[in-house]
Amino acid sequence: VNVLHSQGKRMIVIIGGRSYLALGQRTTENWNSVVDCMPLIFLVDPVFGCCTSYSLPALQSGFSFHLSLAQHDTIYIIGGYSMANNTRPPHFYRIKIDLPLGSPAVSCCILLGGISVSSAIMTQTKEQEFVIVGGYQSDNQKRMVCNTVNLGNNNIEIVEREAPEWTPDIKHCKTWFGSDMGNGVVLFGIPGENRQLGSEANYFFFLKCQEESDHSSEQMAQVCSQSSSEDAGES
């Protein structure tokens, strides 16, 4: 879900995701099964409370767990997972939404230089710079590399950047999760079962993207780790 601003107007934009099977296709065996949503763009007007869907030729199949980045009247879609094909195509779309008087004008074009990733986290480090960390490159393989997204007035660029020195626990765990904490900080969590502890324990790490004061380059450093368990002996 993103919010766009164009010509003094505001619009909520919904792209991708999953849904349950249609009622006519559901049986006892697949009652809770989900599928990719149709590749449509939904515009929700927060003033009038109406919703309109758009089908664009560039969007051929549904996807979920992608990254989205909004700037003014433009949304960039990066990566994602296709449940129908069990793939993570290197999606890279630019969706422009103009809000003149009358009906919105929606267009979409495919950009070069996309990356294959799902369930990643994006945090903002500068006014026009974002960092992508985490996620998966296959069902059983985490994505350990990181990327910088440089955003200009009419262009966007994704480049690979040096990854942090991941701890052994993070390297060897099968799953991880987290969220953007703002100001270039990402919270990562790994299940406690990776440390052969009870499944109710989770371990958390802060990943901070910071600029060195004496160098022009940037570094990413893990600055804290802490167990979610109340037992300090397990930390």
NORDA-V617545 format. One record per residue. N is the residue number from 1. RES is the residue in one letter. BURIAL is I if it has 24 or more other ideal C-beta (glycine too) atoms within 12 Angstrom, else O. Layout:
n=<N	N>
res=<RES	RES>
burial=<BURIAL	BURIAL>
This chain:
n=<1	2	3	4	5	6	7	8	9	10	11	12	13	14	15	16	17	18	19	20	21	22	23	24	25	26	27	28	29	30	31	32	33	34	35	36	37	38	39	40	41	42	43	44	45	46	47	48	49	50	51	52	53	54	55	56	57	58	59	60	61	62	63	64	65	66	67	68	69	70	71	72	73	74	75	76	77	78	79	80	81	82	83	84	85	86	87	88	89	90	91	92	93	94	95	96	97	98	99	100	101	102	103	104	105	106	107	108	109	110	111	112	113	114	115	116	117	118	119	120	121	122	123	124	125	126	127	128	129	130	131	132	133	134	135	136	137	138	139	140	141	142	143	144	145	146	147	148	149	150	151	152	153	154	155	156	157	158	159	160	161	162	163	164	165	166	167	168	169	170	171	172	173	174	175	176	177	178	179	180	181	182	183	184	185	186	187	188	189	190	191	192	193	194	195	196	197	198	199	200	201	202	203	204	205	206	207	208	209	210	211	212	213	214	215	216	217	218	219	220	221	222	223	224	225	226	227	228	229	230	231	232	233	234	235>
res=<V	N	V	L	H	S	Q	G	K	R	M	I	V	I	I	G	G	R	S	Y	L	A	L	G	Q	R	T	T	E	N	W	N	S	V	V	D	C	M	P	L	I	F	L	V	D	P	V	F	G	C	C	T	S	Y	S	L	P	A	L	Q	S	G	F	S	F	H	L	S	L	A	Q	H	D	T	I	Y	I	I	G	G	Y	S	M	A	N	N	T	R	P	P	H	F	Y	R	I	K	I	D	L	P	L	G	S	P	A	V	S	C	C	I	L	L	G	G	I	S	V	S	S	A	I	M	T	Q	T	K	E	Q	E	F	V	I	V	G	G	Y	Q	S	D	N	Q	K	R	M	V	C	N	T	V	N	L	G	N	N	N	I	E	I	V	E	R	E	A	P	E	W	T	P	D	I	K	H	C	K	T	W	F	G	S	D	M	G	N	G	V	V	L	F	G	I	P	G	E	N	R	Q	L	G	S	E	A	N	Y	F	F	F	L	K	C	Q	E	E	S	D	H	S	S	E	Q	M	A	Q	V	C	S	Q	S	S	S	E	D	A	G	E	S>
burial=<O	I	O	I	O	I	O	O	O	O	I	I	I	I	I	I	I	O	O	O	O	O	O	O	O	O	O	O	O	O	O	O	O	O	O	I	I	I	I	I	I	I	I	I	O	O	O	O	O	O	O	O	O	I	O	I	O	O	I	O	O	I	I	I	I	I	I	I	I	I	I	I	I	I	I	I	I	I	I	I	I	I	I	O	O	O	O	I	I	I	I	I	I	I	I	I	I	O	I	O	O	O	O	I	O	I	O	I	O	O	I	O	O	I	I	I	I	I	I	I	I	I	I	I	I	O	O	O	I	I	I	I	I	I	I	I	O	O	O	O	O	I	I	I	I	I	I	I	I	I	I	O	O	O	O	I	I	I	O	O	I	O	I	I	O	I	I	O	I	I	O	O	I	O	I	I	I	I	O	I	O	O	O	I	I	I	I	I	I	I	I	I	O	I	I	O	O	O	O	O	I	I	I	I	I	I	I	I	I	I	O	O	O	O	O	O	O	O	I	I	I	I	O	O	I	O	I	O	O	O	O	O	O	O	O>
